[in-house]
Every structure is written in C-alpha cells, then in structure tokens.
Amino acid sequence: MRSILFLVADVARKFDPSLADFRQRLLDRGKPKMAVRVALARKLLVRLNAKARETRAALNIA
C-alpha cells in the first residue's frame, strides 16, 4: 500500500502545481528525498480522505 501511495503521489505532483510547489519548498529546505516522498504521500492521503468525507456527506452515507 505504501509503495503505491508513493507512486500515486509522484504522478500527482506532475499534474498538480500545488503539490509540485510543496515538493520544491521541501527540497529547497534541504529535506531528504524520502522525507519529501512521505510528506507528499501524506498530503495526498489527507486530500483523498477529505474528498471521501465530502462525498459521503453529499450522498448521506454513514
């Protein structure tokens, strides 16, 4: 699961300018590449969970 999330986050940053900017800021601060990958994956997971929560609320699903 973790490796898939890393892969999806890497692809997402290519198409989402905010993720690309976030990645570049972390790299500019000297963060290790693995830490940057984890941060991107976590940020993407938070976004996905928020989207799922909104969808459940819109469909009135518990």
Z-matrix of the N, CA and C atoms (Angstrom, degrees):
N
C 1 1.448
C 2 1.534 1 110.32
N 3 1.324 2 116.71 1 -43.54
C 4 1.454 3 120.83 2 -177.64
C 5 1.531 4 111.63 3 -62.25
N 6 1.327 5 116.25 4 -44.67
C 7 1.462 6 118.87 5 -178.67
C 8 1.528 7 111.60 6 -65.17
N 9 1.319 8 116.53 7 -35.50
C 10 1.467 9 119.98 8 178.23
C 11 1.524 10 109.81 9 -67.29
N 12 1.330 11 116.77 10 -41.37
C 13 1.464 12 120.67 11 178.84
C 14 1.529 13 110.63 12 -62.85
N 15 1.334 14 117.12 13 -40.30
C 16 1.466 15 120.68 14 176.68
C 17 1.526 16 110.46 15 -61.68
N 18 1.315 17 116.41 16 -43.63
C 19 1.461 18 121.02 17 -179.10
C 20 1.528 19 110.91 18 -64.15
N 21 1.322 20 116.75 19 -45.16
C 22 1.467 21 121.10 20 179.94
C 23 1.534 22 110.37 21 -64.20
N 24 1.331 23 116.86 22 -41.06
C 25 1.466 24 120.47 23 178.66
C 26 1.521 25 111.02 24 -63.31
N 27 1.327 26 116.83 25 -38.55
C 28 1.460 27 120.53 26 179.17
C 29 1.533 28 111.06 27 -65.09
N 30 1.316 29 116.39 28 -41.02
C 31 1.470 30 120.09 29 177.93
C 32 1.524 31 110.07 30 -68.88
N 33 1.331 32 116.92 31 -41.33
C 34 1.466 33 121.10 32 -178.12
C 35 1.524 34 111.45 33 -61.99
N 36 1.326 35 117.68 34 -37.75
C 37 1.474 36 119.79 35 -178.74
C 38 1.530 37 111.54 36 -65.14
N 39 1.321 38 116.85 37 -25.08
C 40 1.469 39 119.99 38 178.58
C 41 1.522 40 111.54 39 -71.58
N 42 1.339 41 116.13 40 -25.98
C 43 1.462 42 120.57 41 -176.01
C 44 1.522 43 113.57 42 -109.10
N 45 1.324 44 117.34 43 -12.13
C 46 1.466 45 121.61 44 -179.49
C 47 1.525 46 108.93 45 -114.24
N 48 1.330 47 116.97 46 108.80
C 49 1.471 48 119.97 47 -176.93
C 50 1.530 49 113.49 48 -59.39
N 51 1.332 50 117.99 49 -32.34
C 52 1.465 51 119.14 50 -179.30
C 53 1.535 52 110.70 51 -68.20
N 54 1.317 53 117.13 52 -36.84
C 55 1.469 54 119.83 53 176.57
C 56 1.524 55 110.93 54 -69.37
N 57 1.321 56 116.47 55 -38.12
C 58 1.463 57 119.78 56 178.28
C 59 1.528 58 110.60 57 -64.75
N 60 1.331 59 116.72 58 -41.13
C 61 1.467 60 120.57 59 177.99
C 62 1.518 61 111.31 60 -65.37
N 63 1.336 62 116.45 61 -41.43
C 64 1.458 63 121.31 62 178.43
C 65 1.522 64 110.29 63 -60.47
N 66 1.325 65 116.06 64 -45.40
C 67 1.468 66 121.08 65 178.90
C 68 1.521 67 110.82 66 -60.20
N 69 1.324 68 116.18 67 -45.16
C 70 1.464 69 119.89 68 -178.14
C 71 1.524 70 111.62 69 -65.34
N 72 1.335 71 117.16 70 -38.95
C 73 1.470 72 120.17 71 176.85
C 74 1.523 73 111.31 72 -60.57
N 75 1.322 74 116.15 73 -42.84
C 76 1.462 75 119.57 74 179.45
C 77 1.530 76 111.06 75 -65.52
N 78 1.321 77 116.73 76 -42.05
C 79 1.460 78 120.10 77 178.94
C 80 1.522 79 111.34 78 -65.54
N 81 1.334 80 116.51 79 -38.07
C 82 1.470 81 120.66 80 178.64
C 83 1.527 82 111.60 81 -64.55
N 84 1.331 83 116.50 82 -29.14
C 85 1.466 84 120.95 83 177.90
C 86 1.522 85 112.11 84 -79.76
N 87 1.340 86 116.19 85 -3.33
C 88 1.454 87 119.74 86 177.96
C 89 1.516 88 115.03 87 87.19
N 90 1.318 89 117.32 88 18.03
C 91 1.459 90 120.24 89 179.30
C 92 1.533 91 109.71 90 -69.48
N 93 1.325 92 117.27 91 144.58
C 94 1.470 93 120.11 92 176.50
C 95 1.529 94 110.55 93 -63.58
N 96 1.330 95 116.60 94 149.42
C 97 1.459 96 120.44 95 -176.69
C 98 1.529 97 112.61 96 -59.89
N 99 1.324 98 116.86 97 -35.90
C 100 1.467 99 118.99 98 179.50
C 101 1.526 100 110.50 99 -67.22
N 102 1.315 101 117.48 100 -38.20
C 103 1.465 102 120.77 101 177.59
C 104 1.525 103 110.33 102 -64.99
N 105 1.314 104 116.46 103 -36.48
C 106 1.467 105 121.13 104 177.79
C 107 1.527 106 109.54 105 -65.98
N 108 1.328 107 116.95 106 -42.25
C 109 1.473 108 120.49 107 178.67
C 110 1.528 109 110.65 108 -61.34
N 111 1.333 110 116.30 109 -43.21
C 112 1.463 111 120.49 110 -179.94
C 113 1.535 112 110.05 111 -64.80
N 114 1.320 113 117.03 112 -41.87
C 115 1.463 114 120.84 113 -179.98
C 116 1.532 115 111.15 114 -63.92
N 117 1.325 116 116.74 115 -41.97
C 118 1.468 117 119.83 116 177.97
C 119 1.528 118 110.96 117 -64.83
N 120 1.324 119 116.43 118 -43.22
C 121 1.460 120 120.26 119 179.83
C 122 1.527 121 110.47 120 -62.43
N 123 1.335 122 116.79 121 -41.91
C 124 1.458 123 120.38 122 179.79
C 125 1.523 124 110.94 123 -65.23
N 126 1.321 125 116.59 124 -43.57
C 127 1.467 126 120.94 125 179.59
C 128 1.533 127 109.85 126 -61.08
N 129 1.313 128 116.74 127 -42.59
C 130 1.455 129 120.74 128 178.79
C 131 1.521 130 110.74 129 -65.26
N 132 1.328 131 117.88 130 -41.21
C 133 1.456 132 121.72 131 179.44
C 134 1.529 133 111.05 132 -63.76
N 135 1.312 134 117.24 133 -39.37
C 136 1.468 135 121.04 134 177.29
C 137 1.528 136 109.83 135 -62.99
N 138 1.324 137 116.53 136 -42.87
C 139 1.475 138 120.17 137 178.12
C 140 1.523 139 111.23 138 -62.60
N 141 1.335 140 116.63 139 -42.99
C 142 1.469 141 120.36 140 -179.42
C 143 1.525 142 111.42 141 -64.82
N 144 1.330 143 116.75 142 -40.70
C 145 1.461 144 120.09 143 177.69
C 146 1.525 145 111.34 144 -64.38
N 147 1.315 146 117.11 145 -39.93
C 148 1.470 147 120.87 146 178.09
C 149 1.527 148 110.66 147 -63.90
N 150 1.319 149 115.97 148 -41.47
C 151 1.469 150 120.07 149 178.98
C 152 1.528 151 110.84 150 -65.08
N 153 1.327 152 116.84 151 -40.44
C 154 1.469 153 120.71 152 178.02
C 155 1.525 154 110.18 153 -64.19
N 156 1.336 155 117.14 154 -41.05
C 157 1.470 156 121.54 155 179.14
C 158 1.532 157 110.24 156 -62.89
N 159 1.317 158 117.13 157 -43.67
C 160 1.468 159 121.03 158 179.04
C 161 1.523 160 110.95 159 -63.22
N 162 1.315 161 116.06 160 -41.32
C 163 1.465 162 120.55 161 -179.16
C 164 1.525 163 110.69 162 -65.93
N 165 1.341 164 116.19 163 -43.85
C 166 1.468 165 119.15 164 177.49
C 167 1.523 166 110.96 165 -60.84
N 168 1.323 167 116.88 166 -40.86
C 169 1.463 168 120.05 167 179.52
C 170 1.528 169 111.01 168 -65.93
N 171 1.313 170 116.22 169 -39.97
C 172 1.465 171 119.72 170 -179.37
C 173 1.526 172 112.02 171 -67.23
N 174 1.334 173 116.50 172 -31.65
C 175 1.453 174 121.01 173 -179.18
C 176 1.525 175 112.91 174 -96.05
N 177 1.331 176 116.01 175 1.63
C 178 1.466 177 122.03 176 -178.77
C 179 1.526 178 112.36 177 56.40
N 180 1.315 179 115.26 178 43.73
C 181 1.466 180 121.56 179 177.28
C 182 1.524 181 107.79 180 -99.86
N 183 1.315 182 116.17 181 134.42
C 184 1.476 183 119.99 182 -178.65
C 185 1.494 184 111.96 183 -69.35
